[in-house]
Amino acid sequence: MNNIIKFNDNTKNINKFWAQDVLDFRTYPDKEISDYYRRRKLNAVNLKSIESEIKREEYRDYLKSIFLKKFPFSYTSPRMPHVFRLQDFFNKASFESIFDSTEKHEKEILDYFSSLGFFSENKYINGAMLPEQMKIAVSEFRDTREGLDRDIWKIDKLHISEERLNKSASLSIFNFYNIKNSHNRELVKMWFRYLLGSTELALSSLINILSLITGFCNYLGEIKIEDTDRILFLGYLDTLRDLKTYTYNRNINSISNFYKYLAIKETYKNETPVLRTDFKQREPEHHFNSVSEYVILQIFRHLYELPFDLKLMYLINYSTGLRVSDLCQLETDCLLKSEKCYFIRFHIQKMQKDHAIPISAALGELIEKRVQELSKLEYKEKYLFPSKPNKPMLSAYYRNTMKKWCKKWNIKNEDGTPYNFLPHSYRHTIASNLAQEYDVDLEIIQLVVLGHANPSMSLCYIDEIDEYKKMLNDKYVNRSGINTSLESKGLIHPGWIKENLSKQVLPNGICSYPTVLGVCPNSDVCLDCEYFRTSKKYLPVHEKQLEELEKQILIYESNGFINNLDTAREQKKQLEKIIKALT
């Protein structure tokens, strides 16, 4: 192929090797590769065993993409045994070409490897070669275009500034090949040239945008972007209806920005199909994401079992709430020391800014110990937690390794269920603890600890205190016995409970009168009030009240107190509705 990597004196020998039908990699004209495969059981491929010439050349190019370009992975990958076994599969596969393969053929390849014992836990054979992945690799290998005209952009060739890269994530390519319509694919590539060159968006954000815009383009099928309209867009919105509000809005925002770019380039000349009203209004949501003290104490009892680097990572995670990507990319010069305390300084990958968080002297001393360890290496290490020389630990490795340890330790939640380790939960933990246990101002939590641009974002990280959690878990009914939410009216914020719990919890329920409206005008007639809420825990109170009310009704009837009797009978009806709803 025209774009095969040039090798110095070995070029002719390598081309000669790949021209053979029997590829014995113990004789590969590169000593490192040949030595590697002399130590492996599977070390040769017989292309003659593939009867179809088309499939034989596709398989050959697939192998070339791995050995010559290290795409989609290196020849040392644990998936290579699966690649070598594909020679047998190709003869059994029903498709004439991998480019004609469908979901049916994906099942064929899964069944094939399953029969060999390589299928596990519903994964695609450890990510091994489904036809779709092979299509991408072969297409990329055969693509003779240069640079950003290609359908696969290798990130390490794009010269993206360090600040935009998340080195703790295993991101290696921009894959435009997955956009099936070649015309729309070129428009998206044009947009991404702009996003790469004229914006400061982080690499991870760009990868997410590409994923979202790929979904939209593939929904359009063969329809060109220029021919889309409001009706088509509404049809796509209908496919997103079950998504959470944040994800739903992120989809719309990406598509809207794409149309704006095309309008500026005069590629899309109609009125944009995306309207402001398409975005969903985000309702206040309560998420209890903090890690409980019950769980943390269990983990601390086992911390001594961890290797020192993982132990230190967990302690930093717990003490600072750093995002896992920032934690993994901490550098050896991250520690600052003042007269009174230590600080960890780092670059916030998500927000593209530098930041520093105060830490305890004990944690600072542990970091100093780690730096001293690394200083004894034969080379100068850049990262505090390297996976290999001057490469940070991957976020996924830290997360998955801690999950395994927590499973080994049998860490449980308070309800007895297994604890699922999530590094991001510790951001909620520290924010909630500072707000609830130490009454730290929201502004301090925002600016000093979490490093958010606005306080509303930090507010999402502060979980409700226990009393509020219990209240939200109750089933509430209103004065008519109809199920209703406690989170309406004045009870939409966890701060409410600290200021108003003592004022608005009643003997027989909860008052949801908005506190911003001032003093309640109905304080003596709660049972008749639209803001009244009650739950099952107040059932004995209601039953007692009904019993007393029935006695009062008998008195009113015998004495002819008509006005009192009408009111009492109405209250009796309401109490009976409430009691029926709660039982």
C-alpha positions, -999 to 999 in steps of 0.1 A, spaced: 0 0 0 11 36 -6 10 46 30 29 17 46 55 30 70 90 32 55 116 10 71 153 16 66 172 -14 53 145 -38 62 119 -24 38 124 -49 11 126 -79 35 93 -68 52 75 -64 19 88 -98 9 76 -113 42 40 -99 37 39 -112 1 39 -148 14 8 -169 21 23 -186 52 33 -159 77 57 -173 103 63 -144 127 94 -162 142 111 -153 109 98 -117 108 125 -93 96 125 -74 129 145 -90 157 123 -77 185 91 -92 168 108 -125 158 122 -130 193 88 -123 208 70 -149 187 96 -175 192 84 -176 228 47 -179 218 27 -210 210 6 -192 183 32 -177 160 21 -184 124 -8 -178 100 -16 -198 70 -35 -176 45 -38 -205 21 -64 -219 44 -88 -191 34 -104 -200 1 -119 -166 -6 -93 -142 -22 -112 -112 -9 -113 -124 27 -77 -135 25 -65 -100 15 -87 -84 41 -72 -106 68 -37 -99 55 -43 -61 56 -57 -65 91 -25 -82 102 -5 -55 85 -24 -28 103 -13 -43 136 23 -51 128 31 -21 106 10 6 122 2 -7 156 -35 -2 149 -59 -10 165 -34 -24 190 2 -37 192 14 -71 182 21 -77 220 -16 -74 229 -32 -103 247 -58 -102 220 -33 -115 194 -41 -152 199 -77 -144 189 -64 -126 158 -44 -156 147 -74 -179 151 -94 -157 127 -78 -177 98 -101 -206 107 -131 -184 112 -129 -167 78 -135 -200 60 -166 -206 81 -180 -171 80 -210 -166 57 -201 -131 45 -181 -126 13 -163 -96 27 -160 -80 62 -175 -49 46 -207 -68 39 -209 -82 75 -239 -74 97 -250 -80 133 -257 -116 122 -220 -120 114 -210 -105 147 -230 -133 164 -211 -158 142 -177 -146 154 -189 -146 190 -202 -182 186 -170 -193 170 -147 -180 198 -172 -192 224 -168 -227 210 -131 -224 215 -136 -213 251 -126 -177 247 -160 -161 254 -164 -146 288 -189 -125 308 -208 -112 278 -178 -92 266 -169 -94 229 -141 -119 236 -121 -94 256 -127 -68 229 -113 -91 202 -121 -87 166 -157 -83 157 -162 -76 120 -170 -39 127 -136 -34 144 -119 -52 115 -136 -29 90 -122 1 107 -87 -13 109 -86 -24 73 -102 8 60 -76 29 79 -48 8 65 -60 11 30 -67 48 32 -41 66 11 -50 101 21 -28 122 43 -32 139 77 -67 153 86 -82 141 53 -81 105 67 -111 90 85 -90 79 115 -70 107 133 -43 95 156 -42 117 186 -4 115 191 0 130 156 -22 160 162 2 181 183 -26 189 208 -13 211 237 -6 192 270 -33 211 288 -60 196 266 -48 160 270 -60 136 297 -31 112 299 -49 91 325 -74 80 298 -67 55 271 -78 77 242 -58 72 210 -79 81 180 -107 102 166 -128 77 146 -149 93 119 -152 61 100 -183 52 121 -202 79 104 -217 58 76 -227 86 52 -194 97 36 -207 131 27 -218 139 63 -185 124 75 -166 150 56 -187 178 71 -181 165 106 -143 163 99 -144 199 87 -161 210 119 -135 191 140 -106 207 123 -121 240 135 -127 226 171 -92 214 173 -75 245 159 -98 273 171 -111 262 205 -95 251 238 -119 222 244 -103 193 262 -97 161 243 -122 141 263 -149 167 255 -141 164 218 -143 126 219 -177 129 236 -190 154 210 -179 131 182 -198 102 197 -230 123 200 -227 138 165 -220 103 151 -253 91 165 -272 119 149 -255 115 115 -262 77 115 -299 84 124 -301 105 92 -287 76 71 -283 86 35 -299 120 40 -274 149 37 -270 174 65 -280 201 41 -313 184 34 -324 181 70 -353 200 85 -372 206 117 -394 175 112 -363 152 108 -347 167 139 -379 162 160 -378 125 149 -343 122 163 -353 140 195 -380 113 200 -352 87 201 -336 105 230 -367 109 251 -356 83 277 -322 99 284 -315 118 315 -319 156 312 -282 163 312 -274 138 285 -304 148 265 -294 185 265 -258 176 258 -269 159 226 -290 188 215 -262 213 223 -237 194 202 -260 192 172 -270 229 176 -233 239 176 -227 218 145 -255 235 126 -242 270 137 -208 261 123 -223 249 90 -244 281 88 -213 303 92 -196 283 65 -227 287 44 -230 249 40 -264 248 58 -286 277 44 -320 269 60 -332 280 94 -316 259 121 -338 230 131 -327 232 167 -348 256 189 -341 269 224 -374 253 235 -360 218 226 -338 219 257 -353 203 288 -354 224 320 -333 207 346 -354 200 377 -338 199 412 -326 163 418 -315 147 450 -286 122 446 -271 106 477 -236 100 463 -215 105 494 -196 75 507 -209 68 542 -187 68 573 -197 31 577 -180 22 544 -150 45 549 -142 29 583 -143 -5 568 -118 5 540 -95 22 565 -93 -10 585 -78 -27 554 -57 2 540 -24 -13 553 -29 -42 528 -26 -19 498 7 -12 480 19 22 491 11 40 458 -26 28 459 -29 36 496 -16 71 490 -39 76 460 -69 65 481 -60 89 509 -56 118 485 -89 108 468 -106 107 503 -90 139 517 -94 162 487 -121 148 464 -99 153 433 -113 141 401 -98 107 392 -81 121 360 -65 149 380 -54 124 408 -37 101 383 -19 130 366 -5 145 398 32 153 392 61 148 415 64 185 422 27 188 432 34 194 469 37 230 482 45 237 518 38 269 538 45 277 574 11 264 585 1 236 561 7 217 529 -10 222 495 -15 199 465 -12 219 433 -25 204 400 -40 212 367 -78 208 365 -82 189 332 -119 195 329 -117 233 334 -83 240 319 -69 258 349 -43 254 377 -55 249 413 -42 241 448 -60 224 477 -49 225 514 -41 191 529 -31 178 563 5 176 574 2 138 577 -9 135 541 18 160 530 45 139 547 32 107 529 35 125 496 70 136 505 79 100 512 65 90 478 85 117 460 117 104 478 110 69 466 106 81 430 138 101 432 158 69 437 149 57 402 175 57 375 156 83 355 137 114 364 100 105 369 74 132 361 43 116 377 36 108 413 18 76 403 33 63 370 21 32 351 54 31 332 83 56 330 68 92 327 33 78 319 6 84 345 -16 56 359 -48 52 339 -80 62 356 -96 29 347 -67 10 364 -70 29 397 -108 25 397 -109 -12 388 -81 -21 411 -98 -4 441 -130 -22 431 -112 -55 433 -97 -47 467 -131 -36 481 -146 -68 468 -118 -89 484 -123 -70 517 -160 -77 515 -168 -40 520 -206 -35 526 -230 -7 526 -252 -1 556 -280 -21 541 -257 -51 536 -253 -47 498 -218 -48 483 -200 -14 481 -192 -2 446 -161 19 446 -165 51 426 -137 77 430 -160 105 421 -182 98 451 -155 112 473 -160 147 458 -196 145 471 -183 131 505 -159 160 512 -183 187 500 -212 172 521 -190 168 552 -176 203 550 -212 218 546 -230 196 571 -204 188 598 -183 220 598 -207 246 584 -182 257 558 -195 284 535 -206 272 500 -182 298 484 -152 282 502 -163 247 491 -167 260 455 -135 280 452 -110 262 475 -120 226 474 -140 217 443 -126 244 420 -159 250 403 -167 280 382 -200 287 399 -216 278 432 -246 261 416 -224 233 404 -209 229 439 -243 228 454 -250 196 434 -222 179 453 -237 186 488 -259 156 498 -289 160 520 -285 153 557 -299 121 572 -332 136 584 -339 149 549 -331 115 534 -355 98 557 -382 123 549 -377 119 511 -379 81 514 -413 83 530 -445 81 509 -464 114 514 -501 122 507 -519 155 508 -551 164 527 -572 145 502 -552 113 505 -536 117 471 -499 107 466 -477 138 463 -441 149 464 -424 164 494 -400 181 470 -425 206 457 -430 241 470 -405 250 497 -387 217 502 -365 216 471 -332 222 487 -313 204 515 -305 237 532 -342 239 540 -340 212 566 -313 229 587 -333 261 590 -369 249 589 -372 214 601 -380 224 637 -405 250 624 -424 230 598 -425 194 611 -460 191 626 -474 165 651 -493 148 622 -471 156 591 -450 181 573 -459 217 562 -446 224 527 -456 261 527 -428 280 509 -406 296 535 -400 325 512 -436 335 516 -432 343 553 -454 333 582 -480 307 574 -516 322 574 -532 288 582 -512 277 612 -544 266 631 -561 246 603 -533 224 589 -556 195 580 -575 218 556 -544 234 541 -531 227 505 -495 226 519 -501 198 543 -482 166 537 -482 134 558 -468 99 557 -473 64 573 -452 72 603 -479 97 614 -507 71 610 -512 65 647 -516 102 652 -543 104 625 -561 73 639 -561 88 674 -574 121 660 -602 103 641 -612 85 673 -614 119 692 -632 135 663 -659 109 663 -665 115 700 -667 153 693 -693 146 665 -715 128 690 -714 158 714 -721 182 685 -751 161 674 -766 159 709 -762 196 715 -773 208 680 -740 225 672 -747 226 635 -717 247 624 -692 227 645 -709 195 632 -704 204 595 -667 212 601 -661 180 621 -678 158 595 -656 173 567 -625 168 588 -636 132 594 -639 126 557 -604 140 551 -589 119 579 -606 87 566 -591 95 531 -557 100 546 -558 69 567 -570 47 538 -542 61 516 -516 53 543 -528 18 552 
